[in-house]
Amino acid sequence: MKGEVMRAAGEPSSFQLVSRDPSETFRMGRILGQGLRGGEVVALTGELGAGKTCLTQGIADGLGVPTSFAVTSPTFTLINEYPGKETSLYHLDVYRLNGPEDLEETGYEEYLLGGGVLVIEWAEKLGDAVPDEALFIRISWLDENLRKIEISGRPERIGFWRRKMKEGGFG
């Protein structure tokens, strides 16, 4: 299943955090953005209103996207591009797509190969079109403010992300 990564001997392929409010979700995103260098895909899943766009706003901040750009969910435009300090952020929202077959019209492959950071909201709709190398983040409601943030991916990268989150005050 997509997002469930095989473990190498003794290496974790996922970890969980709890966000107490949107500002913490934003800070987690900022930590992610500071650790992304370009050419990466971040696949976000979670219910409507769980915090996917809030996390993406933090990623944009961590990438150095100027605050003059309002990072919003591109539900109707499908994709927004933002210039970062060293790499661009491509923010794709596939909520309105029927599935991977609708991707061709978005220029998805160009963004995958574009060298920027591609963040995909509602990534579960894309199935196998999401690269195995992606960082998968599932955001779940625990209550009105609390969110469970599950981060999974390649075992060799999960240790890096766990350390980064711990250094940032999470976990």
N, C-alpha and C positions, 0 to 999 in steps of 0.2 A: 504494500500500500504506500502511496506517495506520502512523503513526510516521515515515514517510519524507516529509519536508517539502520542498517546492520551494524552491530558493534564489533570493533576489533577487540582482540583479547584484552579484557580489563578496561577498555576505554569507553566512557559513557557517550551516548549519541544524543542525549537530550538532558535538559534540566528545567526546573520550574521556578518561577518567581511569583510574588504577589505584589500587585500595585494597589496602593490604598486610595489613590485618587488620580485624576487626569494629569496633574503635574508630575507625579511619579512615572506615569506611562510616557509622558513627554521626555523626562530625563533618561528613561531606559532607551528610548529612541535616539536621543542625543549620543549616548554611549555607543550605540550601534553605528550611527553615522560617523563618529570619530574613528571607528575601527574599519570602516569600509573604504576600499581604495579604487573601486571601479571594476567593471566586468562582472559584478556580483548580482545575484537575484535574491530578493527577500520576498518570500511567499507568505502573505498574511491570510489567515482564516479567522472567522469568528462571527457571531451574530451581529445584526444591525445594531449600531450604537455601542458595541463592545469596546472600541477604542483604536481601531485600525488606522483611521486618519490621524488621530492624536499621536500615535506612535510614529507615523510617517512624518508628521510635522517635526517631531524630535529628530528623526533621521536627517531631515533637511537641515535643521539647525546644526547638527553634528558635521554635516558635509560642508557647512559654510554658505548655504543658500542665503542671500541677503534678505533681511527682514522686510524689505520693500515688496517681496513676493509673498502673496497670501497663498499658503499651501492648503488647498481644499481638495475634497474628493472629486475626481473627474468623472463622476457617474454618467453625465450626459455627453461629455467630450471624449470620454474613454481614456485619454492620456494627456497628462500635463508634463511639460519639461521645465526644469529649473536649473539655472547655472550654479554650480557649487564652486568652492574655492579651488579645488584641484580636479574635480570630476562632476559631471552633470547628474541630476536626479531625474529619472523617468518614472512617473507615478501613474500606473495603469490600474483602472478600476473596471473589472469585468462583470460587475453585478448584472448589467443589462444584456450580456451576451448569453446565447443559448448553450454554448460549449466551445470546445477548441476549434471547431470548424469555422466559427465566426472570427477567429484571430487574424486571418489573412488580411482583412480590411484595415486592421489597426496598425500594420507595419511592425508587428510583434517581433519578427525575426531580426529586423534592423535594429530594434532596441536591445535585443539580446546580444547582438554583436557590436553594439555602439560604443562599448568601453565605459559607459556610465554605470550608475547603480540603478537597477530596475526593481521597483517595489510594486508588487501586484496585490491589490485588495481582491478578496473573494477568489483566491488562487485555487480553491478546491474545484471550481467550475472548469478549470483547464486540464485537470487530470494529468496525463503523461506529457502534456506540452510544457509543464514546469520542469526545468532541468533538475536532474538528481543532485547536482552540486549546490542547489539553492539552500538558503537558510530558511527553514520553515518556522513560522511563529503563529501559534494558535492562542487567541485571546478569548477567555471564557468569563462570563458573569459569575461572580460569587454572591454579590448583593448590589445595591444601588451604586456603591462606589468601588468596592473591591473587585479586582480582576485577577484571574490566574493567567500568567503568561508562560506558555510552554514553548521552549526554544529547542529545535532539533535540527540536525544536519550531519555532515560528515564528522565522524569521531575526532579526526585530527584538527578540526576547527572548533568543535564545541568546547574543548578545554580553554582555548583562547577567549571565547565569548564569556564563559563562566568567570574566568579571571577578571576580564574587563568589567563585568557587572559587579563583582565583589569589590574591585577597586573603586567603583562608583557608589558604593554603599548599599548594594543589593545582594541578598543571598548570604 
